[in-house]
Amino acid sequence: MGCYAAAFRHDGRRKVKLPQGLLCALLCLLAAWVANAQGSSHPRLLLTAAEVRENADSWRQSEYFSALLKRTQERVDSYFQTAPEVPWPKDAGGGYTHEQHKRNAAAVWDAGLLYLWTGEPEYSNHVRGLLLAYSDLYPSLPEHPQKKEQAPGRLFWQSLNEAVWLVNSILGYDAVYESLSTADRSRIESRLFRNMVEFLSVESPQTFDRIHNHGAWAAAAVGMTGYVLNDSGYVNRALLGLKQDGSAGFLKQLDELLSPGGYYQEGPYYQRYALMPLVLFAKAIEQNEPERRIFDYRGGVLRKAIHTTLQLSYNGKFFPINDAIKDKGLDTFELDYAIPIAWGLTLEPSLLSLLEGRGTLALTGDGLRMARAWEAGLGAPFAYASIQLRDGPEGGGGALSIMRSGSHPGHAALVFKATSQGMGHGHFDRLNWLYYDNGREIISDYGAARFLNIVQKNGGHYLPENNSWAKQTVAHNTLVVDHNSHFGGVLQAAEEAAPDTHFFHLGEQTQIASAREANAYPGVEFTRTVMLLKSQAFPAPLVVDILKVRGNTAHQYDLPLYYQGQVIESTPPLVAASTTLKRVGNSNGYQHLWLRARNTIERGVKYSHTWLAGNRFYTWSQIANARLSVLMTETGASDPEFNLRHEPGLLFRVEDANRVTFVGALETHGEYNGAREFTTGSGSRIAAIRRFGAGDKDLIQIETITGERLCLAFSYDADTSKTHAISLPDGNFAWAGFHRRFSC
Amino acid sequence: MGCYAAAFRHDGRRKVKLPQGLLCALLCLLAAWVANAQGSSHPRLLLTAAEVRENADSWRQSEYFSALLKRTQERVDSYFQTAPEVPWPKDAGGGYTHEQHKRNAAAVWDAGLLYLWTGEPEYSNHVRGLLLAYSDLYPSLPEHPQKKEQAPGRLFWQSLNEAVWLVNSILGYDAVYESLSTADRSRIESRLFRNMVEFLSVESPQTFDRIHNHGAWAAAAVGMTGYVLNDSGYVNRALLGLKQDGSAGFLKQLDELLSPGGYYQEGPYYQRYALMPLVLFAKAIEQNEPERRIFDYRGGVLRKAIHTTLQLSYNGKFFPINDAIKDKGLDTFELDYAIPIAWGLTLEPSLLSLLEGRGTLALTGDGLRMARAWEAGLGAPFAYASIQLRDGPEGGGGALSIMRSGSHPGHAALVFKATSQGMGHGHFDRLNWLYYDNGREIISDYGAARFLNIVQKNGGHYLPENNSWAKQTVAHNTLVVDHNSHFGGVLQAAEEAAPDTHFFHLGEQTQIASAREANAYPGVEFTRTVMLLKSQAFPAPLVVDILKVRGNTAHQYDLPLYYQGQVIESTPPLVAASTTLKRVGNSNGYQHLWLRARNTIERGVKYSHTWLAGNRFYTWSQIANARLSVLMTETGASDPEFNLRHEPGLLFRVEDANRVTFVGALETHGEYNGAREFTTGSGSRIAAIRRFGAGDKDLIQIETITGERLCLAFSYDADTSKTHAISLPDGNFAWAGFHRRFSC
């Protein structure tokens, strides 16, 4: 408590704590008073002195905000109970020195915010103490001993962490700026911040000028420091790149990192992360140079990016496509800032509902006003939408399609991935799909093979199984040809082309997305059409999936399906491997699959698989116009360090065929109620699925056990001026454009 | 809506619906008015006419009760939208006719309750219609075509279901009695209820006079019918058995089914079920013959049984020992009645807290008063306790010990099972244990192999794997000798003897339960001592487990441990079976275990196994005074119908030894926070576990990585007058009685 400074040498972890004196406390109080009484020049990043003054008393009237502030206070008070160590950098990510420097930066930021709201000088003293300690340490640091090859840091093994550190610290410094003496400011700025800025920009051009989220963090760090230090050179460098010609820098990042609709090519998990430097720096730009109208830049791409991030979720968790830790969702730190910033710009009532049950939020003016509006009952339910998110800087890199049965809790959501590769964190899963219902994953994606921050698991980094399993095509619900992953599993090849997303339609009863992939395998093209249908013949939305594969020679076609739940029934029954389990294959991900059971299904015969997930039943029904091997699999083979979760799957295999059409349907049905001891509708309602092909056109007929029929006709040609027809003994079906649904 | 009667013939499902006339409605209203205006003689089972009158208006002031009632109304209104079928009995449990008769009985009860509270004649008409239909059907019914051998029914395949049906229906009839004409009453009573009573009692002596929960249901059905029909002969038969001499019947059930503390030998899952007829009939006895003081009978065993049922749970779910479906818990139907009845007797504030988040409760006077008390803020948190529950009618059949770290949500609970066998639903798992923490199962029991009411899964009955896996010893966390289950897996042998529960101690820092099993295997005796310890050396409660096995010849000793979570680390590392999985054995449950990995650990060397469950880490550390094989297992082998869940386990094996002592410890540590991206304390703090034996005495020393030591000395002799000592190079340890804890 009180004022202190901690000084540290790189030869050890020696701490020096200055005496806490009355004079010191008085000086602190005086400084705080001066800051509050005058038109202060700081803070000027996420909130302004005027905002703080305006709410100096009234924030206590918000129960929600007060509770947040109190929790932050408890955390910060506990952290500073003994002066935090500022150790000589030594460890890689996950190790002690790495984590300690991260913790210190977060504490600087938190303590700064607390100082602004409470005016308690102890908090500005905490910031001052740590920043002076870093000012002593930083100038003498060489490159980090565990440096990563491409972009080493000094405090950290990679410069990315250093940029994040600076963003945290400059926010804390900005908050307490007015309370510091000129001597302190000068020491901290010259020894610490200016050194870091030079290191992150001029001395790290390969990162700073890169159009990549690492570059965005560096730009944000340098630009925000520029505003706080009144150094327009830094700001220009951040906005326009080292050459200051706009060929790199923040504006270029905004041009190229996001699609016009605000989708980030690496997928939702990294979108959340990439969003952080973008919105923080943009907010700072808005505060300091409102005339730039940064949030309107490029059609408001940043506002759209925040909304897109929220839409990329189900039941609070992000869709785990590409490298993704599945427990990440809307409750993450990044959204603590992004949500209030978006709300501050739009005052959209539906954003307020995201505060329900949320334990954390930015302690900013936006955060406070948002909390008060929510407490005043101004919120509306968040409107989860069916949307297609185009990928690529111009929107030409494929798309992610999200089809929902509604917006209510427990609604069904079908996600169809026909995006571009998404750089190094992308998976080889063209035309993959996922399904959610009843608050749960039903058809799932493994996500990344990684235990974030758990040192025993490869130091918390990506595991070897991320490459050998999670990225491979067979780990996804999409086509594998000849046991090989899309693009041979080669990133560079995959980056060159995106799928052709030739059709997307949102109707009241029928939602459809369709795409074609012609580059993943030489000589093989596949078109997938997925639908979310409402029909009186089914108690819940029905998914239909049509995968048409054309090879110019004979191939083996494998179509995996990963589901979450407990098997209830398979028809015809699969034959289990009872006494010995073998692997499905020995490479490209297949080596991680145990073969638990299998059977062979004749051409056109339906295989159906029912499972229980939560309190509902789900049945997948599959036909193909070829003899089908059905394999039941489970992950966990070739896993010497027990890194994989053990999850069930099916694999539908057609051997030795040129062209094949797979047609599948997913029903949601019935209820299992253990507490009340009843079960209803545990069986599938689909009696038959039939496909009638005519040239490139298809008519799919789904018949229920009570005789209702649903017919779906497809030309796979989006041109609505063209008409099509299929004649069957039952009658003639004619339509225009891509598809039509018939009563039949 | 309105009055109607449905009549059904056994040659079909024909429905006859009488016209709904004004006269009919007026008669119904008149009858309801008469019932409410006069001192009515009915209802007289779970609530009285006086209770209903008293609360006729005021129940609407309870939001909770009104909401319950409204939900029941919605359900019942929807059920009676078309006249429910009363089909000719045909199907076994789970089939249509079985479920339909169950649904009808529940609807009769519900509609009766609604009639009492709302006075709406449509509800009494629903009851009347169904009961008249059953009056037409019942007299002509032969034995059920799917009859179960031991106790066939007529409406149902077993008489148990028929007794439950009668309990439901007589409650509905009691509720609407005053609204019915004499002719209707006479028809329903003579054709339906009296026939059923005779069938369930005189004609089914093997069930009626059996001391078993089936007998309790029959007694409740007959006795409650006796009260409603004013037939004291039925009541006496129910209370005292067919001979009316007390050799059977309800009072004998109360004497013998429950232990003096209110524990039911089959375990919590069936305790919940067995409780239902006991408390319903007891409540009816209390209403009609308060002078019997039935709730004080045998030291208040029924009150104790209700409380015991509540204590036999963690985070709302029952401890799943013996045959148990794991999703059953305090939210079940049976407790909707038991909880308010207990509250009506005791007005214990802690029972009120069980209404928090509870969506269902009995629509009785007790239920209403309880809801109002809760709404008035009179509740207190339920006091989950550390207790030992003696088993057996005299308490001499072993015990179930529950040790808790507190009563707060997320507290840790250690369950030690040293009970008697528990009849046909008992598992062969003497001295098994379970552990809960942070709201989750940590060390788990498989429970029963059954999907309740799911017809595809063996008609919803117990699966073959219940015998071949779930009941077998190797499916539990206890000793298996020579690959064979306790008592050779023979029920009769197991029923003959219970473990010797020789020690139980509840201290502030130390809770201990110890028991000895000498009958499970000829020539082998084993003593197990489990402890829940608080210690400054550990951040969370520590479990210590000492299993001492003495064989008079050499045996193979297997000690399984089933945990829930994802493996983080095994030290020394186990060697995984990467390309082929084999089974651990081929009989007595071993055939269901895949052998995933193994290693051999030298005598005295510690094996430790860390996993992640929820957001916490757990480490099990094991030593033995013999060479130890460590096997990592997973359930799912020899499972042709995919009936088993796939769950991980460890199996510690000592081959070819006479005497062995296994010492294990379970730590809870650290935090994994995915949303906030941090992990703390993911590693074990135990550096070493050492055992120093001296004769039959042991000193266990646990040393942490920071050098703290915890020493636990055991004589295994509860006689506190005896003193004991062990001398070590470090010092001498002396104590009196069973155990002592030392700083060392």
Chai-1 contact restraints between the chains, C-beta under 6 A:
chainA,res_idxA,chainB,res_idxB,connection_type,confidence,min_distance_angstrom,max_distance_angstrom,comment,restraint_id
A,I325,B,G674,contact,1.0,0.0,6.0,A-B,restraint_1
A,D327,B,G674,contact,1.0,0.0,6.0,A-B,restraint_2
A,D331,B,A675,contact,1.0,0.0,6.0,A-B,restraint_3
A,T332,B,A675,contact,1.0,0.0,6.0,A-B,restraint_4
A,N453,B,T679,contact,1.0,0.0,6.0,A-B,restraint_5
A,I454,B,T679,contact,1.0,0.0,6.0,A-B,restraint_6
A,I454,B,S682,contact,1.0,0.0,6.0,A-B,restraint_7
A,Q456,B,I568,contact,1.0,0.0,6.0,A-B,restraint_8
A,Q456,B,E569,contact,1.0,0.0,6.0,A-B,restraint_9
A,V567,B,F642,contact,1.0,0.0,6.0,A-B,restraint_10
A,I568,B,Q456,contact,1.0,0.0,6.0,A-B,restraint_11
A,E569,B,Q456,contact,1.0,0.0,6.0,A-B,restraint_12
A,A576,B,P640,contact,1.0,0.0,6.0,A-B,restraint_13
A,S578,B,S638,contact,1.0,0.0,6.0,A-B,restraint_14
A,T579,B,R583,contact,1.0,0.0,6.0,A-B,restraint_15
A,T580,B,K582,contact,1.0,0.0,6.0,A-B,restraint_16
A,L581,B,L581,contact,1.0,0.0,6.0,A-B,restraint_17
A,K582,B,T580,contact,1.0,0.0,6.0,A-B,restraint_18
A,R583,B,T579,contact,1.0,0.0,6.0,A-B,restraint_19
A,S638,B,S578,contact,1.0,0.0,6.0,A-B,restraint_20
A,P640,B,A576,contact,1.0,0.0,6.0,A-B,restraint_21
A,F642,B,V567,contact,1.0,0.0,6.0,A-B,restraint_22
A,H646,B,H646,contact,1.0,0.0,6.0,A-B,restraint_23
A,G674,B,I325,contact,1.0,0.0,6.0,A-B,restraint_24
A,G674,B,D327,contact,1.0,0.0,6.0,A-B,restraint_25
A,A675,B,D331,contact,1.0,0.0,6.0,A-B,restraint_26
A,A675,B,T332,contact,1.0,0.0,6.0,A-B,restraint_27
A,T679,B,N453,contact,1.0,0.0,6.0,A-B,restraint_28
A,T679,B,I454,contact,1.0,0.0,6.0,A-B,restraint_29
A,S682,B,I454,contact,1.0,0.0,6.0,A-B,restraint_30
